Amino acid sequence: MADESIQVAELGWLARDALIETGGRARVVAALARSAYLEAGVTLIWIGAAGSPLHGRAIVAGRPLPPSLPDAMMLDVTDAVVWRPDDDPTAIDAATVAEAARSLLTRLGEAGTPDGFATLLTGGVLGFPFDRAAPAGRALAAASHDEDTDAATRAADELIGLGPGLTPAGDDFVGGVFFARARLGLPDSRERWRAAGEIVCARARQSTHPISAVLLADLVAGRGHAPLHDLARGFALAAPPITLLDAARRLVRIGHSSGWDMLAGFLAALVPPRYWHTGCNPL
């Protein structure tokens, strides 16, 4: 156990609850360059330095993290600010959401250079190993617009586990689609999409990295990174384009391409494929 506890500046509500249960104890399960995945009891959480995006499972340290973290550590959440998304019930107008999503898609190049599955929406060509995934990506998007949950689960099966790393790009894209359905789908369809998402998650637990399976289940349940929640709320409230672009820029900074992949799935669920790469000119 580390001699000193790590002071936490901010953390998500799921991380806070887990650390209260363990008295602040956590152990490293996967160390990355500037962050680490941890377990507090049986709950997956992660820690990053100041400026890291918030999430229900995220912890933002109050000072720079050491170059190497001990296998076990104490985290002091006494003075930490707890983050929870502002997801108060909002009446969803499908036309308003669709217009906001299409508007953001036409300006996607202003958020950065699209990467990962985002290239599918902007007219680019998916690189290896995703080059054969384009039909499944389009099929999942089409299933969202056709309200066909059976087709959605079939398409998702072809994407889950696709890509390298702890959180494969295919998982992030699928998660983005289901997050959009959970947060912005019409009330009479949410239960069907929730049930379809549970089928996808059950299969994912057998076919992708365990860390990614947990994060996918979060997205299916409508729990994601703060910028993704900000986008969903902005779409629902017809926020100004500059507000939506700010959220998109923060989202795409997550991971190597994870943010782009989640954003691509989120937009694919809301913008029919016939409108993809219309007016999208990456910088």
C-alpha positions in Angstrom: 0.0 0.0 0.0 1.3 3.5 -0.8 2.6 5.5 2.1 0.6 8.6 1.0 -2.9 8.9 -0.3 -3.5 10.6 -3.6 -5.7 13.7 -3.2 -8.7 13.7 -5.6 -9.9 17.0 -7.0 -12.9 15.7 -8.9 -14.6 12.3 -9.5 -17.7 10.8 -10.9 -20.5 9.6 -8.7 -19.9 5.9 -9.4 -16.2 6.3 -8.5 -17.1 8.1 -5.3 -19.6 5.5 -4.2 -17.1 2.7 -4.9 -14.3 4.4 -2.9 -16.6 5.1 0.0 -17.3 1.3 0.1 -13.6 0.5 0.1 -12.5 3.2 2.4 -10.5 4.8 -0.4 -8.6 1.7 -1.4 -8.1 0.7 -5.0 -5.7 -1.4 -7.1 -4.3 -0.9 -10.5 -5.6 -3.3 -13.2 -4.1 -1.5 -16.3 -1.6 1.3 -16.3 -1.5 3.7 -19.3 0.8 6.6 -20.2 -1.0 9.3 -18.3 -3.8 7.4 -16.5 -4.6 4.0 -15.1 -7.6 1.8 -14.8 -8.3 0.7 -11.2 -10.7 -1.5 -9.3 -12.3 -0.3 -6.0 -13.8 -3.5 -4.7 -15.5 -4.9 -7.8 -16.1 -1.6 -9.5 -14.0 -0.5 -12.4 -12.8 3.2 -12.2 -9.9 5.1 -13.6 -7.6 8.0 -12.6 -6.1 10.7 -14.7 -4.4 14.1 -14.2 -6.0 17.5 -14.2 -7.9 18.2 -17.3 -9.0 14.6 -17.8 -12.6 14.3 -19.0 -15.1 13.4 -16.4 -17.2 10.3 -16.4 -19.1 8.4 -13.7 -16.1 6.2 -13.2 -13.4 8.9 -13.6 -11.1 10.3 -10.9 -9.1 13.5 -11.5 -6.1 13.8 -9.3 -5.4 17.0 -7.5 -1.7 17.0 -8.4 0.4 15.4 -11.2 0.4 11.6 -11.0 3.8 9.9 -10.4 5.5 8.3 -13.4 4.6 4.9 -12.0 1.7 4.1 -9.7 1.9 1.5 -7.0 -0.2 -1.7 -7.5 -2.4 -0.6 -4.6 -3.2 2.9 -3.4 -5.3 5.1 -1.2 -7.4 7.8 -2.7 -8.6 10.7 -0.5 -12.0 12.0 -1.7 -12.7 14.2 1.3 -12.6 17.5 -0.5 -13.3 16.2 -4.0 -16.1 17.7 -6.2 -18.5 15.0 -7.3 -19.6 15.1 -11.0 -22.9 13.8 -12.1 -24.4 14.6 -15.6 -27.1 17.2 -15.8 -29.7 14.8 -17.4 -32.9 16.3 -16.0 -35.8 15.0 -18.0 -36.2 17.1 -21.1 -38.9 16.7 -23.7 -37.3 15.4 -26.9 -38.3 16.8 -30.2 -37.1 14.5 -32.9 -36.9 17.3 -35.5 -34.8 19.6 -33.2 -32.4 16.8 -32.4 -32.0 15.7 -36.1 -31.4 19.3 -37.2 -28.7 19.8 -34.5 -27.0 16.5 -35.4 -26.9 17.3 -39.1 -25.6 20.8 -38.4 -22.8 19.4 -36.3 -21.9 16.8 -38.9 -21.5 19.5 -41.6 -19.0 21.3 -39.3 -17.2 18.2 -38.0 -13.9 19.3 -39.5 -14.0 22.3 -37.1 -13.7 19.8 -34.2 -10.4 18.4 -35.6 -9.3 15.9 -38.3 -11.9 13.1 -38.1 -10.3 9.8 -37.1 -11.5 6.2 -36.7 -15.1 5.6 -37.6 -15.7 9.3 -38.0 -14.1 9.0 -41.4 -17.1 6.9 -42.4 -19.4 9.9 -41.9 -17.1 12.3 -43.6 -16.5 10.5 -46.9 -13.1 9.0 -46.0 -12.0 5.4 -46.2 -11.7 3.3 -43.1 -8.2 1.9 -42.7 -7.1 -1.6 -41.7 -8.5 -3.4 -39.7 -11.7 -1.4 -40.1 -11.9 -1.4 -43.9 -14.4 -4.2 -43.9 -16.5 -2.7 -41.1 -18.1 0.0 -43.2 -21.2 -2.1 -44.2 -21.8 -3.1 -40.6 -21.4 0.5 -39.5 -23.9 1.7 -42.0 -26.3 -1.2 -41.2 -26.2 -0.2 -37.5 -27.0 3.4 -38.4 -29.8 2.3 -40.7 -31.3 0.1 -38.0 -31.4 3.0 -35.7 -33.4 5.1 -38.2 -35.6 2.1 -39.1 -36.3 1.3 -35.4 -35.1 -2.2 -36.2 -33.5 -3.5 -33.0 -32.9 -7.0 -34.4 -30.9 -5.6 -37.3 -29.1 -3.4 -34.8 -27.9 -6.4 -32.7 -26.8 -8.3 -35.8 -24.7 -5.3 -37.0 -23.3 -4.7 -33.6 -22.1 -8.3 -33.4 -19.8 -7.6 -36.4 -18.3 -4.5 -34.8 -17.8 -5.5 -31.1 -14.1 -6.2 -30.4 -13.0 -4.7 -33.7 -9.7 -2.8 -33.2 -6.7 -2.8 -30.9 -6.4 -1.7 -27.3 -8.4 -1.9 -24.1 -11.4 -0.2 -25.7 -11.6 -1.3 -29.4 -13.0 1.3 -31.9 -15.9 -0.9 -32.8 -17.1 -1.0 -29.2 -16.9 2.8 -29.0 -18.9 3.2 -32.2 -21.6 0.8 -31.1 -21.7 2.4 -27.7 -22.2 5.9 -29.2 -25.2 4.6 -31.2 -26.8 3.1 -28.1 -26.0 6.1 -26.0 -27.9 8.3 -28.5 -30.9 5.9 -28.4 -30.8 6.0 -24.5 -30.6 9.7 -24.2 -32.4 11.1 -27.3 -34.7 8.3 -28.5 -38.4 8.8 -28.2 -39.9 7.4 -24.9 -41.9 4.6 -26.6 -38.8 3.1 -28.2 -36.3 3.4 -25.4 -37.3 0.1 -23.7 -36.8 -1.9 -26.9 -33.4 -0.3 -27.5 -32.4 -0.9 -23.9 -33.3 -4.6 -24.3 -31.4 -4.8 -27.5 -28.4 -3.1 -25.8 -28.4 -5.7 -23.1 -28.2 -8.4 -25.7 -25.2 -6.7 -27.3 -23.5 -6.3 -23.9 -24.0 -9.9 -23.0 -22.3 -10.9 -26.2 -19.6 -8.3 -25.7 -18.6 -9.8 -22.4 -17.5 -12.9 -24.3 -15.9 -11.2 -27.3 -14.1 -8.0 -26.2 -11.8 -6.8 -23.5 -13.4 -6.8 -20.0 -12.7 -3.1 -19.5 -14.4 -2.2 -22.8 -17.4 -4.4 -22.0 -18.0 -2.4 -18.8 -17.7 0.9 -20.7 -20.0 -0.3 -23.4 -22.6 -1.3 -20.8 -22.4 2.2 -19.4 -23.0 3.8 -22.8 -26.0 1.4 -23.5 -27.4 2.6 -20.1 -26.9 6.3 -21.1 -23.8 6.9 -19.0 -20.8 8.3 -20.8 -18.1 10.9 -20.7 -19.1 14.5 -19.7 -18.7 15.9 -23.3 -21.1 13.2 -24.7 -23.7 14.2 -22.1 -23.1 17.8 -23.0 -23.8 17.1 -26.6 -26.9 15.1 -25.9 -28.3 17.9 -23.7 -27.3 20.5 -26.3 -29.1 18.6 -29.1 -32.2 18.4 -26.9 -32.2 22.0 -26.0 -31.2 23.3 -29.5 -28.0 24.8 -28.1 -26.0 27.2 -30.3 -23.5 25.6 -32.7 -20.5 27.0 -30.8 -21.7 25.1 -27.7 -22.0 21.9 -29.6 -18.6 22.3 -31.3 -17.0 22.9 -27.9 -18.5 19.6 -26.6 -17.4 17.8 -29.7 -13.8 19.1 -29.4 -13.6 18.0 -25.8 -15.0 14.6 -26.8 -12.6 13.9 -29.6 -9.6 14.4 -27.4 -10.4 11.2 -25.5 -8.0 8.4 -26.2 -6.3 7.6 -29.5 -9.6 7.7 -31.4 -12.1 6.7 -28.8 -13.7 10.1 -28.7 -14.0 10.2 -32.5 -15.5 6.7 -32.5 -18.1 7.5 -29.8 -19.0 10.7 -31.6 -19.3 8.9 -34.9 -21.7 6.4 -33.4 -23.7 9.1 -31.6 -24.1 11.1 -34.9 -24.7 7.9 -37.0 -27.7 7.1 -34.8 -29.2 10.5 -35.4 -28.2 11.3 -39.0 -29.4 8.9 -41.8 -26.5 7.6 -43.9 -27.8 9.5 -47.0 -26.8 12.7 -45.3 -23.3 11.6 -44.3 -20.2 13.4 -45.7 -22.4 16.2 -47.1 -20.4 19.4 -46.6 -17.9 17.8 -44.2 -14.5 19.3 -45.0 -11.9 18.3 -42.4 -9.4 20.9 -41.6 
